[in-house]
Amino acid sequence: MTAAGPDRHGHVPRRGFLKAAGIGLALGTAGAAGLRLGGVASSSGGRWDPEAFLPPDRARVAVLRADGYGGDLEALLLEGLVEIEADVAGASVFLKPNLVEFDPSRPINTDARIVAATAIALRRLGAASVIVGEAPGHRRDLQYVAERAGLIDALAAVDVPFVDLNTEPVRRVRARSSYTPLGELWLPSSVVDADVVISMPKMKTHHWAGVTLSMKNCFGFLPGRIYGWPKNVLHWVGIEHSILDIAAAVRPDYAIVDGIVGMEGNGPISGAAVEAGLVVIGDDVVATDAIAATLMGVDPASIGYLGEAGRFLGQIDRDMIDDRGEEPERAVRPFAPAPLVPA
Amino acid sequence: MDRSQIFEAVGRRLLAARNDDGGFGPGPAAPSEPEPTALAAIALDDDGARRWLIGRQRDDGSFGVVQGFVRDEGSTCLAAIAAGPGAVRERALDRLEDLEAEPVTPSEAVPLDGSIRGWPWVGGTAGWVEPTARSLLALRLYRPGSPRIADAVAYLRDRRCVGGGWNYGNQVVLDEVLPPFAHTTAAALLGLHGVDAALEWEGAARLRGLWRRERAGGLSVAFSLAVFRIRGERDQAAAATEALADVVARTDLLGDPVAAGWAAIATGPGVHELESP
């Protein structure tokens, strides 16, 4: 784990980054409500703090094949994390899966087995601690979703704590971008305090945002007790804008996309299962989402928030993304698109 | 554990989590906030919690956490109940009567009556089932003549799921019929009790199946038990009590003070505060 100073992307490490984003440092830019993305990316100056975001550097993304959830996922995750040179030795790691609702017939949530396998792999790489947490957007009864999704038992079996992010003390964090008028975000202390944050979404289509991957998964860092069930205020100020501001504030270090079984069509809840047999692991959430979108048969540039994020938050230029596993273009399994709901 | 034993267990746990300022936080080591404190005050008839709460009423009569752009509006109803008779409650009820969610534009994708606003979680946003149901609960208890009661009932009627029951507030999205949840169905029924017999009957019928499917969730079972006790459904209440005992014993409700507060209300005398004044 890098102790201090900018990382290889020129980013300030998370701990220093979030602390520096503390109370009283209001971003001096005007609110951005009304900015439309989805193909009409802002062409004016950046809506981000230039001191926080140096131009995105090269990214590493590994596309791995997995036949199902019954194989040696721990070895697979370990392989992927090693391929992208994940640096977690001595670090406290926060793992954020995507838990939304439970329906036994639909692959809505990040599979519990891959979450548990990731936790073990992180320990083998020397992580000092691993915590898993979530604050679902629809269901206040997280216990119901987490138990039925198998996450409570899966984590107990590997002795990894699970935290309900709705119940944690929160800390005010300055937004580092101003796509919404939020200006600041209230994040659970275990997220702010973690040395390393990993966004771990399900590979799904999304009827509001096109696709939901590691950036959209960041909605679940925000506690419902402040933002509501659903977190309607984030929709009210613009879903794509919120995705950008939240991902830029939390700034996950790594992303691991569960595409072993994904969801196509009317995602993120009511779509159909796709046995894509893929896991995507990257050291840059934008690059990882861009590759995952490509695997789904979606042009990353067509996803408004992803294209915009490529300007400051991470890498979207294909030539700047190093393949550390399968060549993505040879592993495409097109997903039926979501019928988009007008925002 | 029988009902009184559950009440003792979760009540003890709640009291142990009280902060030095007399209030209750939303989780371990968290500063006091209005929602968990109001629930503890109702569940335990706790004067310390009530004092903390009363001292946090905002100038406009509301309670809740204001965090920059985001203004929580979902706690005022519970605080109105918890505060007890007097000026604080009346100002909170005034606020509830004044508060309205923003109108939403219906579409083919999300068909609903956008003119029926309901109450929001966060000021300046759309209305949702749980804050609307909570507001209805406070108004039916203490302002039974309020004209806003009809608004709340209309909202819950419009947003109920096909076949009865409620989720967070969307009936259909992109032609997909969305299912109801036990927790939100029970929340709606707490508000509707004695206000609209037909809507209540339909929702209660749905809840009897829902809670059993969702019995892994402590909050869902606690809410459901509160409804069954208020409605006098003894068999359902007995079964829900058994399920709640199991969840508490196995998981301690994952340390969630809000779930513990509702469990204490559902199993103790606090549930009578939600029946009628």
Interface residues (C-beta under 8 A of the other chain):
Chain A: H138 R139 R140 D141 L142 Q143 Y144 V145 E147 R148 I152 F162 D164 N166 T167 E168 P169 V170 R172 P181 L182 G183 E184 W186 H207 P223 R225 I226 Y227 G228 W229 P230 N232 V233 W236 N266 I269 S270 P339 V341 P342
Chain B: G25 P26 G27 P28 A29 A30 P31 E33 E35 V65 Q67 G68 F69 V70 D72 G74 E102 S107 A109 V110 P120 W121 V122 G124 T125 A126 W128 E130 P131 N167 Y168 V173 L174 E176 L178 F181 A182 H183 E214 A216 G217 G218 L219 S220 V247 T251 L253 L254 G255 D256 P257 V258 A259
